[in-house]
Amino acid sequence: MSSLNLLKDNEKKVFYHYLIPSICSTLVNSIYILVDTLIIGQGVGAEGISALNIFLPFYSLYMGIGFMFGIGAGILMSTEDGIGNIEKSKKYFITSILCVSLVTIILTLVSIFNLRKISYILGANENSIDLVMEYGRYIVFAAPIFICTNFLGPIVRNRKDPNLCMIAVLLGAGINIVLDYIFVFPMQMGMKGAAMATVIGSLITSLVLLTHFIKKKNRIKICIKGISFDMVKKIISCGSSSFLMEVASGFVIFIFNIQILKYIGDNGIVIYGIISNCIIVGISLFNGIAQASQPIIATNHGADEVKRVRNVLKYAMYTTIAIGIILFAIVFVFTKEVILVFVKAGESIINMGITPIRMYLSAFCIMNINILMCNYFQSIGREKVSVSISIIRGFLLNIILVLIMPVVLGGNSLWIVVPITEIITFLGICIYSNRKAKVNYKACNP
C-alpha cells in the first residue's frame, strides 16, 4: 500500500485499495455499539437496549472529537504532502495531538463528575437510570481511549497505512465480541460487562494503531516550535464538518428519545434503539467510503489535479449509492429478523416495529450521497459549505421537523423525519452544485 502514488497511479486502483481498510476503520465504534446492543438485548433485555440508546450521544461526542482533529489534520497533511511541504504536514500532526489531548482531558473530567445529571438530561428516568449508570461509568472513564481510536484512524490512513487501520479494527472488534459474550452470559456481569468489553476492545485498537509510529520512517518528534494558533483554527475548520455530523447523530438520538417517549411510549424507544444501531452501522459504511476518497482527493486537490479529483469522486459516488441500496433492501426484506436479532421481542413489538423501521431506514438511499458530498467539499477546502450542510442537515431540519410533524401528523410521522431531512439536504446540494458549475463555466468561457 505504501508504494501507491496518490498523484500518479490509476485513480480507480488507488480508491479501491483504500476502500476496505477505510470502511473497517470507520466501523470500529459502530461494531462496538452493535455488539453491545445485540448482547445486551439478549442478555439483559429490552430495558438494557433502552438504557444503551440513552447513552449513545456520548459515543457520538467521542467520535466527533476524534474525527474533528484526526480528519481535520489528515486533510491538511494530505494537501501539504500534495504541494510538497512535508515539514508543514508534520506540524499539523503535532498540533492536532496537542489539541485533542487538551480537549479530551477536559471532556473526561466533566463527564466523570456529572454523569448522572447528564444521563437525566439525555432522557434517563427512574426506571432506566441504574442501567444507564452501570454502563456509562465505565465508558466515560475510558473516553480518552475512544477519542484516541477515532483520532488515530484518519491520521494513520492519511499517512498511507490504511491496512494497519483495518487490522486494528478487526482485532479490537474480535476481542470485544468474545469478551462481550463471556462477561454478559457466563459471568453474568450485565451492562457492566458489556461496557468493560467495549473499553478493552477499543484499547486494543488504539494500541495497534500506535504501532504505526514505531517504524523509524514514521516517527515524528514532538516539538512545539513552529506551531501557531492559525494551525489550530485550520484543523478545527477542516474537521468541524466531521464533528458536526457525528454530534448531530447523537443529537438526533437525544431529541428523538424525548419525542418518542412523549408521543409513542416505551416500546417506541425499544424500536428506535434498533433503528439507531442500524443507522450507526450505515453511517459508518458511508463515512468509510467518503474517507477512502478523502486523502486521494485532498492530495490531488493540493497538486491541482482536477481531473483525478473528479474521477475519485465518481468512483466513490457509484460505491456509496450501491451500498445504500443494498442496505435498505436487506432491512426491507428481513425487517422481522432484524428486530429479533437485537431483542427477544413479543408480537406487539414486532408488529409495531416493522413499518417504522422500513420508513426510517429508507434514508439509507439518500444520506449516503449527502455524507459523501459533505466530505468532498471538506477535502477540497470548501469548509464553509461542508459545515453549512452539516448544520442544516444535522440540526436545523431535524429540530424543526421532529417538533412540528408529530403535532400536525401524529406520533408515527416521527419515523419519516430523517428521510425528509435527507431529501431536502440532497436537493440543496444539487442546487448549489449546479449554480457553482454555471459560475465556473462562465469564468472559463467569458
N, C-alpha and C positions, 0 to 999 in steps of 0.2 A: 504493500500500500504506500509506503513512504517513497517509492520510486515513481509514483504517478506525478505528472506535472500538470497542475491545475490550469496553467496558461497555454499548454500546447497539446496535451493528449486529447483524444476524442471525447467530446462533452458527454455523450451518452455513456461511454465506458466509465468515465470518472464518476458521474452521478450514481449509476447503479452499483459501483463499488462502495460508495459511501452510504447507500440506502439502508441495507440490512443492519450494519453496525449502528447507524444513526437511530433507526427505529428501536433497536434493542436498548439503546441508551436512554431514549425518552420514555420508554416503557417502565423504567425502574420503579417509579413511585406508584404508577397505576397497578403494576404487578403486586406490589406490597399491599396496597389498599384492597385490590381484588381478592387476593388470597385471604386477607384478614376477614373480608366480608363473607366469603364462602365458608371459612372455618367457623367464624362466629355465628353465622346463620344456622349452621348445622349443630354446632356445639353449645351455643348459648341461647339461640332462638331469635325471634323477630325483635324482641326488646333490645338485644345486642346490636342488631343492624341499625335500629333507630338511634341508639347511642353513638355508634360509629359515624353515622351520617351527620349527626350534630357536630362531630369533631372534624369533619372533612375540611372546613375552611382553614384550619391550622395547616394542614398539608399544602393547601393551595398557596398560603402565605410563604411557607418554607420553599416551595418550588419556585414561586415568583421571585423571591430574593436571590436564590441561587442562579436562576436563569438571567435575571437582570444584569448581574455583574459578569456571569460567565459568557452569555451570548453577546452582551454589550462589548466586553473586552475582546471576545473572539472575532466579532465583525471588524473592529478596528485593527486587530492584529493581522487578519487576513488582508484587509485593504492596504495596510502599510507594507506587508510582505509583497503584495502585487506591485506596489510602487518601487520597492527595493529598500525601504527603510527598516532594516532588521532591528536595529537598536531601539528605535521608537516603538516597534512592536513589542519588544521585551518590557519597555517601560509601562506600556498599557497593562501588561500582565501583572507586573509588580503592584501597580496602582490598584488594580481590581482586587488583589489579595488583601491589601491593607483595608480597603473599603468594606469588603464583605465580612472581614473578621470583626471590625468595629460594630457593624450593624447586627451581626449575629450575637455578639455578647450582650448588647442592649436588649434585643428581642427575647433572648433566652431568659434573662433576669426578669423582665416584665411578665413573661408567660408563667414562670415558676411561681411568682408571688401573687399572681392574680388569676390563677387557673379557674377557680370556682366561679368568680364573678364573670369572667369571660364566657364560661360554659353556659351560664344562665342567659347572658346576652345573646348567645348563638342559638338559643331555643331549648335548652335543657329545662326540665321541670322536676318536681319532687319524685316522679316515677322513674326518671332516667338519670338523674344527677349522679347517683352512686356508680352506675356503669360507665358513665362518661368520665368521671374522675379516676376510676380504676384503670381505664385505658389511657387517659390523657396524661396522667402524671409521668408516665414513662416516656411518652412521646416528646413532651416539652423539655424534659431534661436532655433528651438526645437531639434537640433542634440543631445544634452545630453539625451533627453528622448528616442530617437530611439536607441542610443547606449546602454543605461541602460536596455531597454527591451530585447535586444539581448544578453546582458551580463548576466542578472539575470536568463533568461530561462534555460540555461545549468547548471548554478550553483544550482538552486533550484531543478532541475531534478536529479543532481548528489547527492544532499542531501536527496534523496528518497522521494521527494514530487512532482511527475510528475502530479498528479491530479490538484494541485494548478496551474501549468502552463496551463493546459487545461482550467480551469475556467477563468484564467486571460485573455487568448487569446479570448475565446468566448465572454466574457463580453466586452472587448475592441473593438472587431470586430463588435459586435452588435451595440454598441453606434456609432461607425464610420459609419456604413451603414445608420442608422437613420439620423444622423446629415448631412451626405453627401447629402442625398435626400432633407432634409429641407433647407440646406444652398444654394444648387445649383438651385433647382427648385422653391419652394415658395418664398424664399428670394432673388433669382436671384443674388447670390454672385459669380458665375462663378468659375474660378480657385482658387481664394482666399478662397471661401467657402469649396472647396474640400480639400485644404491644412489644413484649420483650423479643419475640421472634423477628418482628419488623425492624427493631433497632439493630439487632445483631446482623441481619441481612444487609442493611444499609451500610453498616460499619465495614463489612467485608468488601462491599462495592467501592467505598471510598479508599480503602487501603490498597486495593488492586489498581485503582486509577492513579494513586500516588506513585506507583512503581514506574510510571512513565518518566518521572524526573530522576530516577536512579541512574539511567544511562548518561554517560558523560556528555554526549552531544545534546541531551535535552535539559541539562542542568542550567538553572538561571539563578544568578547571585542576587539575593535580595539587597537592594541598595536604593535608598530614597532620593539620592541625588538625581536631579532632572525631572522629578515628579512634580506636577503642578495641579492646582485646583481646576484648571481648564481641562486637564485629562479626566479628572473625576466627573466633571459635567458632561463630557463627551461620552464616557462609558455609560453613565446613567441615561443620557439622551438616547443612545443607540439601543440600550437594553430595556428601556422603560415600557416599550410596547409588549415585550415578552412578560414583564412583571404584571402589567395591567391585564393581559389575557389570562394569566394564572389566577391572580387575585379576583378577577371578575368571575371566574368559575366558582370560586369559594363564596363570593358574594351572592351569586345566583342561588347556590345551595342554601345559604342562610335565609334569604328572603323568601324562597320557595317553601322552606320548612315552616316559616311563620304563617304564610298564606294557606298552605295545605292543611295545617292544623286547624286553622280558622274555618275554612270552607269545606274540607273533606273529612278530616279526623285522623286518628292514629293509624288506621290501615293505609291511608294515603301516604303517610311518612314511610311505611314499610315499602310500598311500591316505588316511592321516589328514591329510597335508598338503593333499590335495584337499578333504577334509571341512572342515578348519579354514578354508580360504578361503571355502567356501560358507557356513559358519556366520557368518563375519565379515560377509559381504555381507548375510545375513539379519538379523543383529542390528542392522546399520547402518540397514536399512529400518525395522525395528520401532522403533528408537530415534528415527528421523526422524518417524514417526507420533506417538510419545509426546511428543517435544519440540515438535511442531507444536501440540499441545494445551496444553503447559506454560505459556507466557506468558498464554494466554487464561484458563486455569483459575486460575492464581496471581492474576492481576489481578482476576478476578471473585470469587475467594475473599476477597481483601482488601477488596472492596466488599460482601461478604456477599450476593452474588447466587447463591444456592444452586441455583435452577432452571437458570440459564445454565451453571453448572459441570456439572451432570448432563447437560445436552444436549450439551455439548462432549465429555464422556467417552463418551457414546453414539455420536457420530459417529466418534470415534477407535477405539472398540471394533469397530464394523462394518468400518472400513477395515483394521485390523490383522488381523482374522480372515480377510478376503478375501485379503489379500496373503500370509498364511501358507499358506493352502490352495493358492493359485496357485503359490507357490514349490515346495512339496512335490510338487505334480502335475508340474511341469516336470522336477524332478530324478528323480522316479519313472519317468516315461515315457522320458526321454532320459539315463539313467544312463551308458550306454556312451559317448555323445557327450560328456558332461561330463568323463569321465576322459580322453578323447582330446584335448579342448581344452587340458587342463592339462599333459599329458605324452605323449611318444611311448612309449606303453605296449605291451608284448607281451601275448599272450593270457593269460599267467599272472596279470599284474596286473589285467587287465580282468575275468577270471573271478573273481578273488579279491575285487575291489573292489565289484562290483555290489550284493550283498546288504548288506555293511556300510554303504555309503553310503545306501541306502534306509532301513535300520534307524535309523541315527544321525539323519538329517535329517527323520525323522518328527516330531522335536521342534519343527520349524517351526510346527506346528499348535497348539502349547501355549505355547511360550516367548514368542510374540508377546503373548499376553494377560498373562502374568506381568510382562513388561517394562513394558507399559502401566500396569498396576495399581501397580507399584512406583513409577513416575514420578508417577502420580496422587497417591499418599499423600505423596510428596515435595512435590508442588506445593501441597497443602492444609495443610501444616505438620505432618503426622504423620511426622516424620523417623525416629523410633524404629521405627515399623512398617516403613517403607521399608528402613532399614538391616538390620532383622532378616530381612526377606525376602531381601535380597542376600547376607547371611552364610549363611543356611540353604541357599539355592538354589546359591550360587556356590562355597561352601567345604565346609560340613559334609556335606551329602548326597553331593556328588561324591567327597570323600575317602573316606567310608565305603564307598560302592558300588564305586568304582574299585579299592579294595584288597581288598574281600571277594568280589565277584562272580566275578572270574576264578579265584579259589581254589576256589570252590564249583561254578561252572558252566562253567569253562574260559575261554580267552582271547577267544573270539568274543563272550562276554557283555559285553565292554567296549563294544561298539557300541551297546548299549541303555542304558548308564548315564545318559546325558543325557536321553533321553526319559522314563525312570523318574523322574529328579530333577525334571523339569518337571511331571510329573503330580502328584507328591507336593506340590510347591510350589503348584500350582493348587488342589488340594483344601484346603490350609491357608488360602489366601487366601479361598476360598469360605466356609469355616467362620468365619473372623474377620469377614468382611463381613456374614454372616448374623447373628452374635451382636451386632455393632455396630448393625445395623438394628433388632434387637429392643430393644436398650437405648434407642435414640433414640425408638422408637415408645412405649415405656413412659413415657419422660420427657415426651413430648408428650401422652400420654393417661393421666394418673395415675388 
